Amino acid sequence: MSGPERRGPVVRFLAWLMMAAGALIAATTGACTVYVLTGLAANGSGGYGSTGEWVLLALIVGGVPCLIGIGLFIVGRKLNQPKRSLTATPATEHDDEPTTGA
């Protein structure tokens, strides 16, 4: 046996595509959310409602897509891993067992 089976090229391509899209979504929405929250911390809400409302809005509008991007990345990474074998592995010989032969 040469090792765990690799997945097909189409599945691996889709896994890499999901990982790339997830990383881009998570990075851009996460950076935008941090930018908005940093601006709120520095300048306040600017008279357009309370700061708490803006923080909640930024976390909903930016945080949910960021979590979706992280989820896409994780699912793509799981798809890219080799298939697990469900067969039992054969027992190996141990050096600490007593021998009876000559």
C-alpha positions, 0 to 999 in steps of 0.5 A: 500500500503506497499511502492514503488515496488522493482525491480526484483533480476536479475535487481538489480544484474545487477545494482550492477554489473554495479556499481562495474565495473563502480567504478573500471574502474573510480578508476583505470583510474582516478588514472593512469591519476593522476599518469601520470599528476603528473609525468609530472608536476614533471619531464617534458616530458623527451624530448618526445614531449611537456608537453602539448601533453602528458597532452592531451594524458593522458586526452584522454587515461585516462579521457574518460574511467574514464567518461565511468566508472562514467557513468556506476556507475550512470546508475547502481545506477538509475537501483537499485532505486525502481520503481516510481509509476505513479498513483496519491496519495490519498488526506489525511485529514488535521487537519486545516479543519473545522469539521461539525460533533458532 
